[in-house]
């Protein structure tokens, strides 16, 4: 069996490869403003919370930064125009009024109101949203907000403590706890309820319910490591305690772009990928110890134009080793559409290099 006819037993397929992009050491006015308004460290736990209660300590640090996002939407129905109401959660990203939430929470909103943990409310305005990552930013005219500390370059480990805070079913500031259950997960459109896949997700068993969307997933240090985005409903899937969050690196990257110009661009390769473990490689006779298998190349996509082929195994991007599709996504966060990226691939047992000029993730 050649590697072009692989049928791996367990695979994760990406409809298109996407990732946010970071801004390097830009000393522009915008980056200076970000430095002045983004939390540089997590607040200290409340003094009255015992040290042997780690979940309660994290809750005391993060809860003031979590908001409830109340939305009103005008829907055209066969029975005429109707007004609907909904709610979700959000995390205060900057003290000068910027809040991160999910795109699906606010995408159809005609009015957004933010309820803060201190009991106050403010009218919000959606300054930008990104369907590809299901992230959005809302702005309120308020300063000195208790911004959360978003952890950058989070090196997460399955089994570590995870605390989710949000407003499930409108119960504001609800705290649930569990662990990081897995990394680099993906959800196809039929599970997201949208028209795009969500990739590079954190899986957690901390209870996530309707209304938690857009809330924070925090680590033991009280830093935000993810934005809660979805869960598998037990009644429909039979799953128990399987929830997902968008990594904080992606949230930071997309939020910065949305704040700057109301839009976010996603580097695009145009391939379908499958995980390939060392065990898979040995079973199917592939001469690599890891990497990601290209199961399909979309015609006319950047990968196609660069010569990437079905059956190639990507083992490095730039000078960084690629052991999983999550590695590749993380590397892409340092690139923008139009940038060149050097890929190392194994084809027919031979290693070779290809240079791809990244495109922009297409609108759907």
TITI-502196 format. One record per residue: x, y negated, z negated of N, C-alpha, C in turn; chain. Coordinates in steps of 0.001 Angstrom, whole numbers, plus 500000, padded with zeros to 6 digits. Layout:
    n_X    n_Y    n_Z   ca_X   ca_Y   ca_Z    c_X    c_Y    c_Z ch
      X      Y      Z      X      Y      Z      X      Y      Z  A
...
% end
This chain:
    n_X    n_Y    n_Z   ca_X   ca_Y   ca_Z    c_X    c_Y    c_Z ch
 500862 501192 500000 500000 500000 500000 500893 498765 500000  A
 500661 497871 500931 501437 496635 500947 500821 495633 500006  A
 501591 494625 499668 501087 493645 498719 499974 492796 499310  A
 499800 492786 500610 498731 492010 501218 497375 492690 501063  A
 497367 493944 500600 496107 494650 500402 495874 494970 498932  A
 496459 494154 498060 496335 494418 496632 494896 494332 496173  A
 494550 495195 495238 493259 495096 494546 493569 495220 493071  A
 493987 494126 492472 494388 494154 491067 493169 494421 490194  A
 493335 495149 489101 492186 495547 488298 491501 494387 487602  A
 492238 493407 487157 491649 492252 486482 492268 491002 487067  A
 491457 490145 487662 491987 488950 488288 491154 487757 487896  A
 491737 486592 488018 491022 485336 487870 491221 484568 489158  A
 490141 484234 489847 490226 483594 491144 489920 482117 491015  A
 490743 481284 491603 490524 479851 491640 490059 479469 493033  A
 488920 478751 493124 488455 478302 494426 489398 477279 495013  A
 489991 476477 494188 491015 475523 494619 491829 475175 493394  A
 493102 474923 493577 493983 474634 492457 493935 473165 492132  A
 493657 472818 490873 493545 471422 490510 494237 471179 489187  A
 494667 469932 488976 495261 469542 487720 495362 468048 487675  A
 495348 467485 486473 495494 466049 486369 496909 465634 486680  A
 497153 464344 486745 498527 463888 486962 498866 462824 485939  A
 500077 462918 485428 500505 461991 484401 501153 460777 485030  A
 501293 459741 484238 501976 458533 484679 503302 458476 483954  A
 504380 458386 484716 505702 458372 484109 505941 457122 483297  A
 507161 456802 483040 507494 455717 482130 507212 454348 482713  A
 505993 454105 483095 505589 452834 483678 505425 451807 482577  A
 506109 450718 482686 506041 449681 481660 505126 448540 482085  A
 504111 448893 482872 503160 447872 483311 502296 447429 482151  A
 501485 446392 482427 500595 445887 481380 499653 446977 480908  A
 499176 447808 481869 498244 448859 481506 498852 449861 480550  A
 500104 450300 480812 500714 451283 479938 501028 450681 478573  A
 501366 449404 478532 501600 448756 477248 500325 448676 476436  A
 499212 448413 477118 497934 448363 476416 497573 449729 475870  A
 497863 450780 476648 497587 452131 476166 498393 452414 474913  A
 499668 452048 474915 500507 452312 473750 499991 451593 472519  A
 499395 450439 472718 498917 449647 471586 497604 450171 471028  A
 496825 450894 471837 495476 451260 471424 495241 452754 471253  A
 496197 453583 471654 496070 455021 471490 496707 455430 470167  A
 496023 456310 469433 496548 456750 468135 497886 457453 468311  A
 498876 457044 467556 500208 457630 467650 500385 458835 466729  A
 499517 458961 465753 499562 460119 464876 498181 460339 464275  A
 497934 461547 463837 496651 461865 463223 496577 461224 461838  A
 495379 460811 461413 495245 460255 460061 495502 461318 459005  A
 495821 460875 457813 496024 461798 456705 494682 462387 456263  A
 494680 463628 455777 493433 464199 455251 492923 463383 454066  A
 491634 463433 453848 491044 462723 452713 491660 463231 451410  A
 491877 462313 450490 492569 462662 449244 491797 463655 448396  A
 490466 463676 448523 489658 464548 447665 489454 465945 448252  A
 490099 466245 449395 489965 467568 450010 491141 468434 449565  A
 490882 469586 448947 491973 470442 448457 492895 470899 449586  A
 494162 471040 449281 495140 471462 450282 494894 472887 450761  A
 494221 473705 449947 493963 475093 450339 492675 475240 451149  A
 492141 474115 451628 490960 474123 452496 491334 473496 453838  A
 492042 474232 454703 492557 473634 455939 491463 473138 456880  A
 490345 473842 456964 489271 473392 457858 488683 472087 457357  A
 488451 471999 456065 487917 470772 455491 488897 469614 455657  A
 490188 469894 455551 491185 468847 455757 491138 468337 457197  A
 491099 469255 458155 491024 468836 459560 489753 468046 459808  A
 488632 468503 459250 487365 467793 459438 487449 466369 458916  A
 488095 466181 457773 488206 464833 457208 489065 463928 458071  A
 490008 464517 458800 490871 463732 459680 490177 463358 460988  A
 489422 464299 461544 488906 464156 462905 487487 463609 462957  A
 486652 463947 461990 485228 463607 462046 484942 462130 462314  A
 485702 461169 461740 485412 459759 462049 485597 459404 463523  A
 486353 460216 464273 486638 459933 465674 485657 460593 466639  A
 484735 461383 466118 483773 462099 466964 482448 461345 466990  A
 481906 461153 468177 480661 460399 468340 479591 461289 468958  A
 478358 460834 468827 477242 461457 469539 476896 460577 470725  A
 476748 461193 471887 476446 460463 473118 474989 460728 473480  A
 474167 459701 473349 472745 459803 473657 472490 459179 475024  A
 471832 459925 475905 471635 459446 477264 470163 459462 477642  A
 469807 458543 478519 468506 458537 479169 468737 458600 480666  A
 467912 459365 481344 468072 459535 482788 466714 459430 483458  A
 466705 458835 484640 465501 458736 485453 465568 459826 486517  A
 464583 460705 486519 464550 461813 487463 463345 461691 488386  A
 463586 461901 489685 462496 461948 490654 461996 463390 490748  A
 460730 463615 490445 460149 464945 490455 458936 464962 491389  A
 458399 466142 491724 457179 466203 492538 456000 465486 491905  A
 456103 465225 490602 455032 464545 489890 455319 463064 489679  A
 456365 462575 490353 456721 461169 490240 457984 460965 489428  A
 458292 459712 489147 459485 459371 488374 459266 459665 486902  A
 460193 460388 486309 460099 460728 484894 461395 460386 484187  A
 461260 460012 482935 462430 459700 482118 462747 460886 481224  A
 464009 461271 481228 464450 462366 480396 465530 461890 479442  A
 465633 462575 478325 466645 462250 477331 467548 463454 477096  A
 468785 463177 476769 469727 464243 476474 470791 463739 475522  A
 471613 464643 475070 472693 464233 474171 473878 465152 474325  A
 475004 464614 473957 476248 465365 473926 477147 464744 472874  A
 478417 464995 472997 479389 464489 472036 480521 463789 472777  A
 481369 463122 472039 482514 462442 472619 483593 462257 471579  A
 484785 461904 472052 485925 461666 471165 486481 460279 471458  A
 486673 459484 470422 487239 458145 470592 488689 458289 471040  A
 488964 457797 472236 490290 457943 472836 491190 456759 472515  A
 490610 455554 472545 491373 454348 472232 490579 453485 471277  A
 491289 452795 470413 490619 451991 469396 489872 450804 469983  A
 490178 450431 471246 489503 449287 471858 488262 449690 472639  A
 487667 450847 472297 486331 451136 472783 486193 452231 473814  A
 487272 452927 474181 487185 453974 475205 486953 455341 474553  A
 485985 456068 475106 485552 457350 474559 485571 458397 475664  A
 486143 459556 475382 486177 460662 476337 485014 461602 476059  A
 484326 462018 477123 483246 462995 477008 483256 463846 478269  A
 482247 464686 478433 482124 465486 479652 481341 464735 480714  A
 481719 464944 481951 480971 464354 483055 479525 464825 483057  A
 479290 466107 482762 477916 466604 482844 477015 466018 481754  A
 477602 465410 480736 476804 464748 479705 476229 463427 480215  A
 477004 462686 481019 476620 461313 481378 476391 461100 482871  A
 476561 462132 483712 476595 461896 485153 475289 461334 485720  A
 474147 461665 485147 472870 461170 485664 472245 460118 484752  A
 473029 459580 483836 472467 458682 482821 472155 457303 483387  A
 470972 456813 483064 470643 455421 483360 470965 454528 482171  A
 471125 455135 481008 471480 454390 479796 472247 455316 478865  A
 473315 454794 478261 474139 455572 477332 474252 454802 476026  A
 473979 455471 474927 474151 454887 473601 475043 455797 472771  A
 475979 455179 472072 476961 455920 471279 476644 455763 469803  A
 476480 456904 469127 476264 456913 467679 477559 457330 466996  A
 478081 456444 466141 479349 456692 465465 479139 457409 464138  A
 480208 457995 463633 480132 458759 462394 479764 457891 461207  A
 480013 456568 461296 479667 455685 460177 478208 455250 460203  A
 477420 455764 461142 476001 455449 461214 475648 454329 462172  A
 476633 453630 462714 476374 452526 463639 476187 453053 465057  A
 475585 452243 465902 475392 452606 467307 475778 451445 468202  A
 476190 451774 469427 476555 450760 470411 476126 451233 471793  A
 475736 450288 472641 475464 450617 474028 476786 450920 474729  A
 476801 451966 475545 478003 452357 476254 477852 452211 477759  A
 478969 452077 478440 478996 452004 479898 479969 453048 480425  A
 479526 453847 481398 480403 454840 482007 481361 454118 482949  A
 482652 454153 482630 483643 453448 483452 484229 454345 484534  A
 484044 455657 484420 484548 456561 485438 484273 457996 485062  A
 484152 458839 486088 483956 460261 485830 484658 461088 486895  A
 484953 462334 486546 485670 463233 487430 484972 464582 487425  A
 484294 464895 488521 483547 466144 488598 484468 467356 488577  A
 485663 467230 489143 486561 468382 489255 486968 468923 487893  A
 487173 468047 486929 487579 468478 485587 486449 468357 484571  A
 485281 467845 484992 484129 467632 484113 484467 466702 482951  A
 485195 465635 483256 485529 464639 482246 484983 463278 482663  A
 484687 462451 481674 484224 461087 481916 484707 460209 480772  A
 484741 458906 481029 485102 457925 480005 483978 456913 479881  A
 483573 456657 478643 482552 455659 478318 483216 454542 477520  A
 482808 453306 477785 483378 452141 477090 482292 451456 476280  A
 482609 451110 475035 481745 450272 474207 482491 448989 473883  A
 481736 447925 473688 482346 446635 473352 482582 446564 471854  A
 483642 447219 471443 483966 447290 470026 485448 447584 469894  A
 486076 447007 468905 487501 447233 468686 487716 447837 467296  A
 488951 448211 467031 489333 448809 465748 488585 450110 465463  A
 488307 450874 466508 487672 452175 466315 488702 453198 465833  A
 488269 454220 465099 489199 455254 464607 489537 456255 465706  A
 490472 455898 466562 490852 456763 467682 491489 458047 467170  A
 491144 459151 467824 491754 460433 467496 493149 460512 468100  A
 493955 461351 467529 495265 461632 468092 495125 462802 469063  A
 495350 462570 470365 495320 463621 471369 496717 464220 471482  A
 496806 465503 471271 498104 466168 471286 498592 466333 472722  A
 499809 465900 472988 500402 466027 474307 501334 467233 474345  A
 501369 467870 475509 502219 469045 475706 501970 470089 474626  A
 500679 470332 474375 500307 471261 473315 500764 472680 473650  A
 501543 473270 472762 502014 474645 472921 501149 475517 472025  A
 500010 475932 472549 499035 476657 471742 499326 478146 471738  A
 498886 478799 470675 499095 480229 470514 497777 480898 470150  A
 497365 481924 470875 496152 482638 470479 496238 483102 469030  A
 495164 482865 468309 495109 483216 466898 495267 482042 465964  A
 495729 480882 466488 495901 479740 465594 494560 479070 465319  A
 494510 478327 464216 493273 477691 463775 492739 476719 464819  A
 491423 476734 465013 490754 475791 465895 489486 475300 465208  A
 489300 473982 465185 488145 473376 464544 487398 472536 465578  A
 486113 472851 465781 485283 472117 466732 484335 471201 465967  A
 484230 469953 466444 483323 468982 465818 482510 468309 466912  A
 481204 468220 466686 480316 467593 467657 478904 467505 467116  A
 477944 467405 468043 476541 467225 467662 475667 468306 468289  A
 475829 469573 467919 474971 470612 468483 473518 470390 468099  A
 472652 470381 469111 471217 470157 468901 470938 468875 468129  A
 471845 467894 468220 471635 466611 467564 472068 466551 466118  A
 472617 467635 465583 473111 467617 464205 474515 467014 464225  A
 474575 465713 464016 475823 464986 464196 476883 465418 463190  A
 478138 465369 463628 479308 465685 462800 479263 467101 462254  A
 478805 468033 463084 478814 469444 462698 480213 470021 462897  A
 480687 470742 461896 482021 471336 461922 481897 472849 462032  A
 482565 473436 463012 482679 474892 463101 484153 475237 463259  A
 484506 476422 462841 485925 476794 462858 486115 478210 463361  A
 487269 478440 463928 487636 479764 464406 489105 479743 464783  A
 489410 480377 465889 490787 480428 466363 490831 480125 467860  A
 492026 479866 468336 492253 479849 469777 492224 481304 470230  A
 491234 481652 471051 491059 483051 471451 491846 483419 472694  A
 492117 482443 473555 492837 482713 474788 493170 481423 475494  A
 494039 481515 476472 494505 480348 477226 494365 480623 478721  A
 494385 479542 479493 494369 479635 480960 493135 480365 481486  A
 491992 480134 480837 490754 480754 481287 490132 479939 482424  A
 489247 480573 483186 488535 479856 484227 487070 480254 484216  A
 486206 479322 484636 484770 479558 484720 484309 479253 486136  A
 483641 480191 486795 483145 479937 488144 481907 479047 488105  A
 481494 478495 489249 480348 477578 489282 479078 478163 488676  A
 478840 479464 488865 477606 480048 488340 477554 480031 486819  A
 478698 479888 486163 478718 479792 484704 478813 478353 484215  A
 479308 477445 485058 479399 476044 484634 478111 475289 484890  A
 477249 475837 485751 476028 475129 486091 476247 474023 487102  A
 477466 473908 487628 477778 472877 488613 478138 473502 489944  A
 478946 472789 490725 479340 473317 492026 480847 473490 492145  A
 481554 473402 491031 482998 473612 491043 483397 474559 489919  A
 484525 475221 490108 485098 476035 489044 485819 475130 488047  A
 485834 475535 486798 486676 474888 485795 487811 475846 485480  A
 489035 475326 485466 490201 476189 485303 491102 475663 484191  A
 492074 476508 483811 493059 476141 482794 492389 475778 481479  A
 491353 476525 481096 490596 476218 479888 491152 476951 478671  A
 490904 476367 477506 491179 477011 476219 489924 477791 475824  A
 490087 479031 475426 488966 479803 474891 489038 479791 473373  A
 487881 479650 472730 487831 479637 471265 486595 480373 470781  A
 486680 480924 469564 485491 481519 468967 484846 480582 467953  A
 485359 479349 467817 484650 478340 467026 483314 478080 467716  A
 482236 478138 466970 480900 478071 467570 480703 476766 468337  A
 480318 476893 469615 479996 475761 470473 478579 475984 471000  A
 477738 474973 470880 476329 475074 471231 475933 473874 472073  A
 474724 473866 472653 474257 472681 473379 474353 471433 472505  A
 474966 470395 473029 475206 469169 472260 476651 469025 471839  A
 477392 470150 471790 478824 470092 471477 479654 469580 472653  A
 479091 469614 473854 479851 469234 475042 480439 467841 474898  A
 481729 467722 475147 482414 466441 475035 483035 466197 473683  A
 482732 467041 472705 483312 466889 471375 484740 467395 471323  A
 485337 467327 470154 486747 467641 470020 487020 469029 469483  A
 488092 469637 469982 488653 470857 469413 490005 470469 468844  A
 490181 470663 467544 491375 470179 466855 492196 471337 466297  A
 493486 471066 466110 494367 472056 465504 494542 471784 464020  A
 495396 472552 463380 495590 472435 461930 496148 471077 461521  A
 496835 470398 462440 497403 469081 462130 496404 467955 462277  A
 495168 468264 462686 494170 467223 462878 494320 466489 464192  A
 494974 467131 465179 495135 466535 466498 494197 467210 467484  A
 493690 466437 468432 492795 466972 469444 493606 467762 470459  A
 493273 469047 470604 493950 469885 471596 493029 470204 472769  A
 491739 469872 472644 490815 470156 473730 489518 469385 473605  A
 488835 469243 474745 487493 468662 474792 486525 469802 475091  A
 485624 470083 474163 484699 471203 474309 483807 470990 475529  A
 483641 472054 476324 482957 471876 477606 481878 472918 477884  A
 481999 474138 477376 481039 475176 477756 481118 476341 476778  A
 480089 477174 476841 480078 478422 476096 479259 479430 476904  A
 479426 480707 476587 478638 481745 477242 477423 482040 476376  A
 476211 481734 476868 474998 481963 476067 474803 483450 475782  A
 474684 483825 474526 474549 485256 474201 473345 485912 474875  A
 472213 485206 474949 471003 485811 475512 471163 486165 476981  A
 471941 485354 477713 472113 485583 479143 473308 486475 479463  A
 474337 486433 478612 475584 487125 478941 475918 488281 478004  A
 475271 488327 476837 475628 489328 475848 476892 488996 475092  A
 477507 487850 475409 478753 487455 474756 478467 486818 473393  A
 479399 486957 472498 479296 486346 471177 480526 485477 470929  A
 480273 484214 470567 481351 483301 470162 482441 483170 471225  A
 482036 482909 472445 482990 482645 473524 482727 481233 474042  A
 483569 480304 473614 483458 478913 474033 484728 478462 474712  A
 484642 477299 475376 485760 476827 476171 485970 475331 475978  A
 487225 474909 476090 487585 473501 475968 488603 473141 477043  A
 488535 471887 477499 489483 471350 478468 490738 470932 477707  A
 491924 471360 478118 493135 471013 477361 493334 469507 477238  A
 493932 469100 476132 494143 467671 475861 495037 467020 476903  A
 496010 467759 477448 496853 467188 478500 496020 466745 479696  A
 495066 467582 480096 494185 467221 481198 493326 466027 480827  A
 492798 466023 479601 491962 464900 479152 492737 463590 479172  A
 493970 463610 478701 494791 462399 478693 495027 461912 480112  A
 495430 462833 480975 495751 462483 482349 494554 461855 483057  A
 493398 462526 482974 492204 462028 483665 491703 460741 483025  A
 491707 460661 481693 491237 459444 481022 492055 458232 481426  A
 493368 458393 481507 494209 457261 481900 493874 456769 483298  A
 493623 457696 484212 493266 457298 485567 491902 456616 485611  A
 490944 457177 484890 489598 456595 484899 489589 455208 484275  A
 490353 455017 483224 490423 453699 482587 491087 452693 483516  A
 492095 453150 484253 492846 452237 485111 492029 451776 486314  A
 491362 452717 486992 490652 452293 488209 489317 452992 488430  A
 488807 453709 487433 487496 454321 487546 487460 455590 488368  A
 488610 456082 488796 488656 457263 489642 489846 458114 489226  A
 489748 459416 489478 490851 460332 489171 491115 461198 490385  A
 492367 461348 490722 492739 462174 491861 493375 463461 491372  A
 493121 464537 492101 493620 465843 491716 494542 466401 492792  A
 495779 466745 492453 496648 467398 493432 496011 468701 493926  A
 496130 468981 495199 495388 470075 495822 496304 470899 496704  A
 496315 472220 496458 497071 473141 497299 496172 473798 498345  A
 494980 474208 497920 494071 474870 498830 494326 476360 498947  A
 494410 477031 497801 494638 478468 497772 493723 479118 496741  A
 493475 480403 496907 492899 481231 495856 494038 482009 495222  A
 494020 482088 493912 495135 482710 493193 494646 483826 492292  A
 495490 484807 492072 495218 485870 491119 496418 486032 490197  A
 496133 486254 488931 497211 486548 487995 497897 487851 488396  A
 499190 487914 488173 499922 489156 488417 500907 489367 487267  A
 500648 490379 486481 501479 490664 485312 502633 491573 485708  A
 503635 491695 484851 504716 492652 485142 504198 494072 485365  A
 503130 494447 484633 502549 495778 484800 501937 495938 486197  A
 501228 494858 486644 500673 494894 487996 501781 495011 489035  A
 502837 494220 488831 503951 494238 489787 504559 495632 489892  A
 504723 496294 488740 505306 497641 488765 504361 498631 489434  A
 503063 498513 489113 502094 499446 489663 502019 499371 491182  A
 502076 498122 491721 501912 497950 493155 503240 497740 493896  A
 504348 497939 493192 505637 497880 493846 506046 496502 494304  A
 505664 495470 493543 506019 494097 493903 507293 493722 493145  A
 508323 493253 493827 509626 493011 493176 509690 491690 492419  A
 508740 491456 491502 508771 490266 490658 508363 490665 489242  A
 508749 489837 488268 508391 490085 486873 507183 489266 486435  A
 506641 488461 487320 505497 487634 486991 505190 486742 488179  A
 504393 485740 487952 504030 484836 489032 502544 484894 489318  A
 502126 484210 490379 500726 484224 490785 500636 484655 492237  A
 499674 485512 492492 499478 486059 493823 498547 485158 494626  A
 498933 484822 495839 498080 484053 496739 497159 485046 497444  A
 495884 485065 497038 494935 486006 497629 494253 485435 498861  A
 494292 484114 499022 493712 483492 500205 494283 482096 500363  A
 494471 481680 501596 494902 480319 501907 493810 479668 502741  A
 493311 478531 502288 492226 477864 502999 492754 477225 504277  A
 492105 477473 505408 492587 476928 506685 492697 475408 506652  A
 493832 474905 507120 494044 473467 507198 494433 472805 505897  A
 494470 473565 504791 494835 473011 503493 496339 472760 503444  A
 496824 471967 502474 498264 471707 502374 499105 472982 502328  A
 498636 473984 501595 499393 475235 501519 499493 475895 502885  A
 498415 475847 503665 498406 476428 505008 499394 475705 505908  A
 499381 474387 505856 500283 473598 506694 501750 473820 506319  A
 502016 474171 505062 503396 474405 504620 503872 475818 504922  A
 502958 476688 505365 503367 478043 505708 503133 479077 504630  A
 502418 478723 503566 502101 479705 502533 501140 480731 503120  A
 501318 481998 502766 500524 483062 503358 499858 483914 502283  A
 498745 484530 502667 498092 485494 501796 499077 486617 501470  A
 499153 486989 500201 500085 488020 499763 501373 487483 499204  A
 501660 486188 499411 502834 485586 498779 502663 485577 497266  A
 503756 485693 496554 503752 485554 495096 504572 484322 494747  A
 503919 483319 494131 504614 482093 493732 505295 482351 492397  A
 506609 482192 492362 507374 482489 491142 507984 481243 490505  A
 508027 480126 491250 508579 478890 490685 508013 477705 491453  A
 507904 476594 490761 507490 475323 491361 508483 474278 490894  A
 509155 473608 491858 510276 472770 491482 511345 473665 490895  A
 511854 473300 489726 512855 474141 489064 512273 474832 487835  A
 510927 474953 487806 510253 475554 486652 509674 476906 487047  A
 509929 477921 486244 509405 479258 486503 507892 479283 486354  A
 507207 480012 487220 505754 480174 487163 505451 481620 486786  A
 504917 481808 485592 504551 483149 485142 503051 483381 485219  A
 502264 482292 485325 500805 482395 485374 500261 481186 486103  A
 498971 481234 486465 498394 480071 487140 498333 478877 486207  A
 498263 479131 484880 498301 478024 483935 499618 477270 483994  A
 500717 478011 484189 502018 477362 484360 502005 476445 485571  A
 501435 476934 486670 501403 476139 487894 500562 474885 487708  A
 499424 475021 487023 498586 473854 486751 499331 472830 485904  A
 500037 473314 484891 500787 472397 484043 501847 471642 484814  A
 502528 472339 485731 503548 471680 486550 502914 470620 487441  A
 501757 470934 488014 501101 470003 488931 500680 468707 488254  A
 500557 468714 486918 500162 467487 486236 501221 466391 486375  A
 502408 466765 486787 503467 465780 486984 503517 465258 488417  A
 502542 465664 489228 502521 465277 490641 501218 464563 490985  A
 501279 463767 492061 500100 463111 492600 499874 463581 494037  A
 498646 463404 494545 498433 463680 495964 499425 462890 496817  A
 500001 463549 497814 501012 462921 498660 502426 463270 498261  A
 502619 463751 497017 503953 464175 496581 504313 465521 497207  A
 505602 465745 497359 506095 467053 497808 506449 467907 496605  A
 506123 469193 496680 506496 470128 495632 507146 471343 496286  A
 508294 471747 495753 509024 472903 496276 508555 474160 495553  A
 508097 475132 496325 507637 476401 495775 508609 477504 496145  A
 508883 478375 495184 509627 479596 495448 508629 480738 495527  A
 508651 481470 496631 507706 482568 496815 508463 483833 497185  A
 507856 484967 496832 508356 486270 497255 507411 486800 498320  A
 507955 487083 499498 507166 487575 500631 507865 488796 501223  A
 507130 489899 501275 507702 491145 501803 509021 491491 501116  A
 509079 491242 499807 510245 491600 499025 511388 490616 499076  A
 511239 489558 499868 512302 488573 500015 511875 487228 499415  A
 512796 486594 498694 512518 485285 498101 512819 484187 499114  A
 511941 483198 499195 512160 482065 500076 511518 480816 499502  A
 511927 479672 500018 511416 478398 499534 510522 477729 500562  A
 509462 477065 500067 508545 476303 500907 508304 474953 500247  A
 508136 473920 501038 507816 472596 500514 506396 472239 500937  A
 505543 471940 499955 504143 471596 500203 503937 470121 499913  A
 503317 469423 500839 502881 468054 500584 501465 468136 500031  A
 501313 467819 498743 500038 467985 498067 498968 467065 498638  A
 497776 467603 498776 496632 466802 499178 495856 466330 497965  A
 494708 465747 498203 493814 465316 497136 492653 466281 497044  A
 492309 466646 495818 491220 467595 495622 489968 467076 496317  A
 489362 467891 497224 488271 467387 498052 486983 467198 497266  A
 486191 466221 497715 484873 466008 497142 483967 467177 497529  A
 483026 467488 496622 482097 468588 496924 480699 468033 496959  A
% end
